[in-house]
Amino acid sequence: RFTGYDPGLVNGAPEDDIEGQQLHTYRLTADDALELQLAVKAGTRLITATFSDSAPALTENVPLTPSSLKRSFFTDDAGAPGIERLVVTGPYGASVPQETASRRRIFTCRPADARPASGDRCAREILATLARRAYRRPVAAADIDELVELYRSGRREAEQAGGAGSAGSAQPAFEAGIGLALETILWSPAFVMRLERDPASVAAPPGPAVASGAPYAISDLELASRLSFFLWRSLPDDALLGLAARGRLHERAVLAGEVRRLLRDPRARRFMDDFSGQWLMVRNLERQEPDPDLFPDFDDTLRAAMATETRMFIRDAVTADRPVLDLLRADHTFLNERLAQHYGMRGIYGSHFRRVTVSDPARRGLLGQASILTVTSYANRTSVVLRGKWVLENLLGAPPPPPPANVPPLKDNERGAPPKSLRERMEQHRQNPVCASCHASMDPFGFALEHFDATGRWRADDGGAAIDAVSTTPAGAKIDGAAGFQAYLLDHSDQFIRTLTRKLLEYGVGRTLEYYDEPAVRQIVRTAAASDYRWSSLILGVIESAPFQM
């Protein structure tokens, strides 16, 4: 790259300025030789750009030391190697595949011949299947008749555009007709929205009459949608719809069997990832930008590894149906080489993730994972308040009150003065009585995690100042560091289990819980106690609860 001034970028180089014109031409065309075309199969690919360990020269190879490479990214020294941008374009010369998995699922039949009646029969079969899945209910003859009319309209338009009766127009016209009907299905309110209709005020078999304003159980078909969107984040499949259409889904044994089946399906990972992202707030990791001067090792690769660890940890817990308290005490996690290096763990190589035993008590469970420690920190330092607030809200179910107005910011260390730990600066901050009341409940939990920096790396000191990770809760309980904090949470496991149950129920019903939902929460917890609070018992308890089924 050229790092000097280019007059041609602003006003254009004069015709008599040969050197300026050459310079401008260089700026515009120097990268032409760096363009590369290659064949890449469809799918997710990792693309990297790097420098070799020597610079090209006519007579010698000049070593590129790690320090010079590092300097080139944080300064703009002329002559130092640097990458301004990496652009991926294409595809070039690509063709639309004639047959894909999605097309095979749509076109379950083909017209036997070119007669319109043959196309109508096949279209009716295809559209009946698609509408049943999209509307998540059995479809009436009127629904299909309307879609078939749209298919005919789309087919006629395609035949007119391509020449009616031409040799190759039958199949494209048939597909165009199906496409128009499918567009209508996809913007139909029956597909876009999950409709739950109020029952009639008079008795309709098999259910009893429902008085106006009275609570009532949703239908089996509506329950099928709630269930599939809860555990799959998608439409119910044919098996689930079939049970609902026959009115059997509300039967306890049948419902429990379907819950187990849905959880075994790979689509259940959507629920696991989405729920953990919301509950643990790790989806906020994408917005975290730690200060590169203070945390130069943090990059997008490490960010992705942090998120993957937590996702795989939750997936493993739910899939193996472990007790939910294992989230706090598990002696294993999932790492690749990049994240293991961040944790200071050796003997792990490669980019693939694998289950790893955790010997350090401070790293066990969720509280030792960098994703959570990073999203509860600021860009340039840890935050006792953010971490303490996160624990109270997401693990103990006791969110602190909102901060009062005009809270003074925490003072930074002064240049030239001996560094003060975050704890020392927080003590000064808490001398304000307005601040002290809220901090008393949050700070003990945040201080317990102070040995983890703002990217979740273990540290012995805070910028040269000693770290004191021992704290005392308002109730008088002593917490000694991260390992002691895990023991404290396990001693208060009833609060953790109730909080997790509330979060699951909120996620399942898609709304904030109210005071009248608390009996349902307590019932779910009491029932799950018999199975050691395993994931399946809590999930089934949510699905069998009144807020979910009423």
C-alpha positions in Angstrom: 0.0 0.0 0.0 1.1 3.6 -0.5 0.8 5.8 2.7 1.9 9.1 1.2 -0.1 12.0 -0.1 -1.9 11.6 -3.4 -2.9 14.9 -5.0 -5.1 13.1 -7.6 -7.6 12.1 -4.9 -8.8 15.6 -4.5 -8.4 17.8 -7.5 -6.8 15.5 -10.1 -3.2 15.7 -11.1 -2.4 18.3 -13.8 -1.4 16.9 -17.2 2.2 18.2 -16.9 2.6 16.6 -13.5 3.8 13.2 -14.8 4.9 12.0 -11.4 1.6 13.0 -9.8 -0.3 11.1 -12.5 1.8 8.0 -12.1 1.3 8.2 -8.4 -2.5 8.5 -8.7 -2.5 5.6 -11.2 -0.5 3.5 -8.8 -3.0 4.2 -6.0 -5.9 3.1 -8.3 -4.2 0.0 -9.8 -1.6 -1.2 -7.4 -3.8 -3.9 -6.0 -4.9 -5.3 -9.4 -2.2 -8.0 -9.2 -3.6 -9.0 -5.8 -7.0 -10.1 -7.2 -7.6 -13.8 -7.3 -10.4 -15.9 -8.6 -11.0 -19.4 -7.4 -13.7 -22.0 -7.3 -15.4 -22.3 -3.9 -18.3 -24.7 -3.0 -21.3 -23.2 -1.4 -21.3 -23.1 2.4 -19.5 -21.3 5.3 -15.8 -20.8 4.7 -13.0 -19.2 6.7 -10.9 -16.7 4.7 -7.7 -15.3 6.2 -5.0 -12.9 5.0 -1.5 -12.9 6.5 2.1 -11.9 5.8 4.8 -14.4 5.1 7.8 -14.4 7.5 10.0 -12.5 5.0 9.5 -9.5 2.8 10.1 -9.9 -0.9 13.4 -8.2 -2.1 15.7 -8.6 -5.1 18.8 -9.6 -3.2 17.7 -10.6 0.2 14.8 -11.6 2.4 14.2 -9.1 5.2 12.7 -10.8 8.3 9.4 -9.4 9.5 9.7 -9.6 13.3 6.5 -9.9 15.4 7.2 -6.4 16.8 7.2 -4.8 13.4 4.0 -6.6 12.4 2.3 -5.5 15.6 3.5 -1.9 15.1 2.0 -1.8 11.6 -1.5 -2.4 12.9 -1.4 0.3 15.6 0.7 2.9 13.8 0.9 3.9 10.1 4.6 3.9 9.7 5.6 4.2 6.0 7.1 0.9 4.8 5.6 -1.3 7.4 3.3 -4.0 6.0 -0.4 -3.5 6.4 -3.8 -4.7 5.0 -6.2 -1.9 4.3 -9.1 -4.1 3.3 -10.0 -7.5 2.1 -12.9 -7.7 -0.3 -14.8 -10.8 -1.4 -17.0 -10.5 -4.5 -18.8 -13.0 -6.6 -20.0 -15.5 -7.5 -18.8 -15.3 -11.1 -20.4 -17.5 -13.7 -22.6 -19.2 -11.2 -25.8 -21.0 -12.2 -29.0 -21.6 -10.3 -29.1 -25.3 -9.4 -32.0 -27.2 -11.0 -32.5 -29.4 -8.0 -32.0 -28.6 -4.3 -33.2 -30.0 -1.0 -35.7 -27.2 -0.6 -37.1 -27.7 -4.1 -37.5 -31.4 -3.5 -39.5 -30.7 -0.3 -41.8 -28.3 -2.3 -42.2 -30.2 -5.5 -43.3 -33.5 -4.1 -44.9 -34.4 -7.5 -44.7 -33.3 -11.1 -47.5 -33.2 -13.8 -47.7 -36.5 -15.6 -48.2 -34.6 -18.9 -48.8 -31.1 -20.4 -52.6 -31.1 -19.9 -53.8 -28.4 -17.5 -55.8 -30.9 -15.5 -52.7 -32.9 -14.8 -51.0 -29.8 -13.5 -54.0 -28.9 -11.4 -54.0 -32.2 -9.6 -50.3 -32.0 -8.8 -50.6 -28.3 -7.7 -53.5 -29.2 -5.4 -51.4 -31.9 -3.7 -48.3 -29.6 -3.3 -50.3 -26.6 -2.1 -52.4 -28.6 0.4 -49.1 -29.9 2.0 -47.5 -26.4 2.1 -50.6 -24.7 3.4 -51.1 -27.3 6.2 -47.5 -26.8 7.4 -47.5 -23.0 7.0 -50.9 -22.4 8.6 -50.1 -25.1 11.2 -53.6 -26.6 11.0 -55.7 -28.8 8.7 -56.7 -26.8 5.7 -60.2 -26.5 4.3 -61.2 -27.1 0.7 -61.8 -23.4 0.3 -58.2 -22.6 1.3 -56.9 -25.0 -1.4 -59.3 -23.8 -4.1 -58.1 -20.2 -3.6 -54.4 -21.3 -3.8 -55.1 -23.4 -6.9 -56.7 -20.4 -8.6 -53.5 -18.4 -7.9 -51.5 -21.2 -9.3 -53.5 -21.1 -12.5 -53.0 -17.4 -12.8 -49.3 -17.7 -12.4 -49.1 -20.5 -14.9 -51.0 -18.6 -17.5 -48.7 -15.5 -17.1 -45.6 -17.7 -17.5 -47.1 -19.4 -20.6 -47.9 -16.0 -22.2 -44.5 -14.7 -21.4 -42.7 -17.7 -22.8 -45.0 -18.6 -25.6 -48.0 -20.8 -25.0 -47.6 -24.3 -26.2 -43.8 -24.1 -26.7 -41.9 -27.3 -26.1 -40.0 -26.2 -23.0 -42.7 -24.1 -21.3 -44.7 -26.7 -19.4 -42.4 -27.2 -16.4 -41.3 -23.5 -16.0 -45.0 -22.5 -16.2 -45.9 -25.1 -13.6 -43.2 -23.8 -11.3 -44.2 -20.2 -11.8 -47.7 -21.0 -10.8 -46.6 -22.8 -7.7 -44.3 -19.8 -6.9 -47.2 -17.3 -7.1 -49.4 -19.5 -4.7 -46.4 -19.9 -2.4 -45.9 -16.1 -2.2 -49.5 -15.8 -1.1 -49.0 -18.4 1.6 -46.0 -16.6 2.9 -47.7 -13.3 3.4 -50.9 -14.7 4.7 -51.7 -13.7 8.3 -52.2 -17.4 9.0 -48.5 -17.9 8.4 -47.0 -14.6 9.6 -48.9 -14.5 12.9 -49.7 -17.2 15.5 -53.4 -16.8 15.8 -55.1 -18.0 18.9 -58.9 -17.6 18.5 -61.3 -17.1 21.4 -63.7 -20.0 21.6 -67.4 -19.5 21.0 -69.6 -18.7 24.0 -71.6 -21.9 23.3 -70.5 -25.4 23.8 -68.7 -26.9 20.8 -67.6 -30.5 21.0 -65.4 -31.7 22.5 -64.9 -28.7 24.8 -67.4 -27.1 27.2 -68.9 -23.6 26.8 -66.7 -20.7 27.8 -68.2 -17.6 29.4 -67.2 -14.2 28.1 -64.0 -13.0 29.8 -63.2 -16.4 31.4 -59.9 -18.2 31.1 -59.8 -21.2 28.8 -57.4 -23.8 27.5 -56.0 -23.3 24.0 -56.7 -25.9 21.4 -54.4 -28.8 20.6 -53.4 -27.1 17.3 -52.5 -23.9 19.1 -50.6 -25.9 21.7 -48.7 -27.6 18.9 -47.5 -24.2 17.6 -46.6 -23.0 21.1 -44.6 -26.1 21.7 -42.7 -26.1 18.4 -41.9 -22.4 18.6 -40.7 -22.8 22.1 -38.4 -25.8 21.5 -37.6 -25.4 17.7 -38.2 -21.7 17.0 -40.1 -23.0 13.9 -43.2 -24.6 12.6 -44.6 -27.9 14.0 -43.8 -30.9 11.9 -46.3 -33.3 10.4 -46.1 -35.7 13.4 -46.9 -33.0 15.9 -49.7 -31.5 13.7 -51.2 -35.0 13.2 -51.5 -35.6 17.0 -53.0 -32.1 17.5 -55.5 -32.6 14.6 -56.6 -35.8 16.3 -57.1 -34.0 19.6 -54.5 -36.1 21.5 -51.7 -33.6 22.1 -53.2 -32.5 25.5 -52.9 -36.0 26.9 -50.1 -35.9 29.4 -48.3 -39.0 28.3 -48.5 -38.0 24.6 -47.4 -34.4 25.4 -44.4 -35.7 27.4 -43.4 -38.0 24.6 -43.5 -35.2 22.1 -41.4 -32.9 24.3 -38.7 -35.6 24.5 -38.9 -36.1 20.8 -38.6 -32.4 20.0 -35.6 -32.0 22.4 -33.8 -34.9 20.7 -34.2 -33.3 17.3 -31.2 -31.1 16.1 -33.7 -28.2 15.7 -33.8 -28.0 19.5 -30.4 -26.3 19.4 -32.2 -23.2 18.2 -34.0 -23.0 21.6 -30.9 -23.8 23.6 -28.8 -21.1 21.8 -31.6 -18.5 21.8 -32.6 -19.0 25.4 -29.0 -19.0 26.7 -28.3 -15.9 24.6 -31.2 -14.0 26.2 -30.9 -15.3 29.7 -27.1 -15.1 30.1 -26.9 -12.0 27.8 -24.1 -13.6 25.8 -25.8 -12.4 22.6 -24.5 -8.9 23.7 -20.9 -10.2 23.1 -21.2 -9.1 19.4 -21.4 -5.5 20.7 -18.4 -5.7 23.1 -15.3 -3.9 21.8 -12.5 -4.2 24.5 -9.9 -1.5 24.2 -7.2 -2.8 21.8 -4.5 -1.0 23.5 -5.3 -2.7 26.8 -6.4 -6.0 25.4 -4.4 -6.5 22.2 -5.1 -10.3 22.1 -8.9 -9.8 21.8 -10.2 -10.2 18.2 -13.3 -11.6 16.4 -11.9 -15.1 16.5 -11.6 -15.0 20.3 -15.1 -13.4 20.5 -16.6 -16.3 18.4 -14.8 -18.9 20.5 -16.2 -17.4 23.7 -19.8 -17.5 22.4 -19.3 -21.1 21.1 -18.1 -22.3 24.5 -21.2 -21.1 26.3 -23.5 -22.4 23.5 -21.9 -25.9 23.6 -21.9 -25.9 27.4 -25.7 -25.2 27.5 -26.4 -27.7 24.6 -24.5 -30.4 26.4 -26.4 -29.8 29.7 -29.9 -29.9 28.1 -29.2 -32.7 25.7 -27.7 -34.9 28.4 -30.5 -33.9 30.7 -28.2 -32.9 33.6 -29.4 -31.3 36.8 -29.5 -27.5 36.2 -27.2 -27.0 39.2 -24.4 -28.4 37.0 -24.4 -25.0 35.3 -22.7 -23.7 38.5 -20.5 -26.7 39.4 -19.6 -28.5 36.2 -15.9 -29.5 36.0 -15.9 -29.5 32.2 -16.3 -27.1 29.4 -15.7 -26.9 25.6 -12.6 -25.3 24.2 -10.5 -24.9 21.1 -6.8 -23.9 21.0 -7.5 -20.1 20.8 -9.8 -20.0 23.9 -7.6 -22.5 25.8 -4.6 -20.2 25.3 -6.7 -17.3 26.6 -7.4 -19.3 29.7 -3.8 -20.4 30.1 -4.6 -24.0 29.5 -2.0 -26.1 27.6 -2.2 -29.2 25.5 -5.2 -28.2 23.4 -4.6 -27.7 19.6 -6.6 -26.9 16.6 -9.7 -24.8 15.9 -12.3 -27.5 16.6 -14.0 -27.5 20.0 -13.8 -30.5 22.3 -14.9 -31.3 25.8 -12.2 -30.5 28.3 -11.9 -31.2 32.1 -11.5 -28.1 34.1 -9.2 -28.5 37.1 -9.1 -24.9 38.3 -12.1 -24.4 40.7 -12.4 -20.8 39.7 -13.1 -21.7 36.0 -15.8 -24.2 36.7 -19.4 -23.5 35.7 -20.8 -20.5 34.0 -19.0 -18.0 36.1 -15.6 -19.0 34.8 -16.6 -18.5 31.1 -15.1 -15.5 29.2 -18.3 -14.8 27.4 -20.2 -13.8 30.6 -17.2 -12.1 32.1 -16.7 -10.0 29.0 -20.3 -8.9 28.5 -20.4 -7.8 32.2 -17.3 -5.5 31.8 -16.6 -2.1 30.2 -14.3 -1.7 27.2 -11.3 -0.6 29.4 -11.9 -2.3 32.7 -14.0 -4.7 34.7 -17.2 -3.6 36.5 -18.1 -4.7 39.9 -21.5 -3.2 39.4 -22.3 -4.8 36.1 -21.2 -8.2 37.2 -23.0 -7.9 40.6 -26.2 -6.7 38.8 -25.9 -9.6 36.3 -25.7 -12.1 39.1 -28.7 -10.6 41.0 -30.9 -10.4 37.9 -30.0 -13.6 36.1 -28.9 -16.1 38.8 -30.6 -15.0 42.1 -33.7 -13.3 40.8 -33.3 -10.2 43.0 -32.6 -7.3 40.6 -31.4 -4.1 42.3 -33.4 -0.9 42.1 -32.5 1.5 39.3 -29.7 3.9 40.1 -30.6 7.4 41.3 -30.1 10.4 39.0 -26.8 12.2 38.8 -24.6 9.3 40.1 -21.0 10.5 40.0 -18.7 8.4 37.8 -16.0 6.2 39.2 -12.7 8.1 39.3 -9.8 6.8 37.1 -6.3 6.3 38.4 -4.2 9.5 38.3 -1.1 9.6 36.1 2.1 9.5 38.2 0.3 8.4 41.3 0.5 4.8 42.7 -2.2 2.7 41.1 -5.3 2.0 43.1 -7.3 -1.2 42.6 -10.9 -1.1 41.5 -11.9 -2.0 45.0 -10.1 1.0 46.5 -11.8 3.3 44.0 -15.2 1.7 44.6 -14.7 2.3 48.4 -14.3 6.0 47.7 -17.4 5.9 45.5 -19.4 4.2 48.1 -18.7 6.9 50.7 -21.6 8.7 49.1 -24.7 7.5 51.1 -26.9 7.7 48.0 -24.6 5.2 46.2 -23.8 2.9 49.2 -27.3 1.4 49.6 -27.4 -0.1 46.1 -23.8 -1.1 46.0 -24.1 -3.1 49.3 -26.1 -5.8 47.4 -24.2 -5.8 44.1 -20.6 -5.3 45.0 -19.8 -8.5 47.0 -20.6 -10.6 43.9 -18.7 -8.4 41.5 -15.6 -8.3 43.8 -15.6 -12.1 43.9 -14.9 -12.1 40.2 -12.2 -9.4 40.1 -9.4 -11.8 39.3 -10.9 -12.1 35.8 -10.1 -9.1 33.6 -12.5 -7.4 31.2 -12.0 -10.3 28.7 -12.2 -13.1 31.2 -8.5 -13.7 31.4 -7.1 -14.5 34.9 -4.9 -11.8 36.4 -2.9 -11.6 39.6 -3.2 -7.8 40.0 -5.1 -4.8 38.6 -2.6 -2.7 36.7 0.0 -3.2 39.5 -2.5 -2.9 42.4 -3.3 -5.9 44.5 -6.7 -7.5 44.0 -8.8 -8.3 47.1 -11.5 -10.8 45.9 -12.9 -11.4 49.4 -16.2 -9.8 50.3 -19.1 -10.1 52.6 -22.8 -9.9 51.7 -25.3 -7.8 53.6 -26.5 -11.0 55.3 -23.0 -11.6 56.6 -21.9 -14.4 54.3 -18.2 -14.4 53.4 -17.3 -15.0 49.7 -13.7 -15.8 48.9 -13.0 -15.3 45.2 -14.6 -17.1 42.3 -14.4 -20.6 43.8 -16.0 -19.3 47.0 -18.7 -17.6 45.0 -19.7 -20.8 43.3 -20.0 -22.5 46.7 -22.2 -19.5 47.9 -24.5 -19.9 44.9 -24.8 -23.6 45.5 -25.8 -22.9 49.1 -28.5 -20.6 47.7 -29.5 -23.1 44.9 -33.2 -22.6 45.6 -33.0 -19.0 44.4 -31.0 -20.0 41.3 -33.5 -22.8 40.4 -36.5 -20.4 40.9 -34.8 -17.8 38.8 -34.0 -20.2 36.0 -37.6 -21.5 36.0 -38.9 -18.0 35.7 -36.6 -17.3 32.8 -37.7 -20.5 31.1 -41.4 -19.7 31.6 -41.0 -16.2 30.3 -39.2 -17.5 27.2 -41.9 -20.2 26.7 -44.9 -17.9 26.9 -43.2 -14.9 25.3 -44.0 -12.3 27.9 -42.9 -10.9 31.2 -44.2 -12.8 34.2 -46.6 -11.2 36.6 -47.4 -11.8 40.2 -50.2 -14.2 39.3 -47.7 -16.5 37.5 -45.8 -17.2 40.8 -48.0 -20.2 41.8 -47.1 -21.8 38.5 -43.4 -21.2 39.0 -43.5 -22.7 42.5 -45.4 -25.8 41.1 -42.9 -26.3 38.4 -40.0 -26.2 40.9 -41.8 -28.5 43.4 -42.4 -31.1 40.7 -38.9 -30.9 39.3 -37.4 -31.6 42.7 -38.2 -35.3 42.4 -35.8 -35.6 39.4 -33.0 -33.5 40.9 -34.1 -30.5 38.9 -33.1 -31.9 35.5 -33.6 -29.9 32.4 -36.4 -32.2 31.0 -38.4 -31.8 34.2 -38.2 -28.0 34.2 -39.0 -27.8 30.5 -42.0 -30.2 30.7 -43.2 -28.3 33.8 -43.2 -25.1 31.8 -45.2 -26.8 29.0 -47.7 -28.3 31.4 -48.2 -25.1 33.3 -51.4 -23.0 33.2 -49.6 -19.9 31.7 -48.4 -22.1 28.8 -51.6 -24.0 28.1 -54.2 -21.4 28.9 
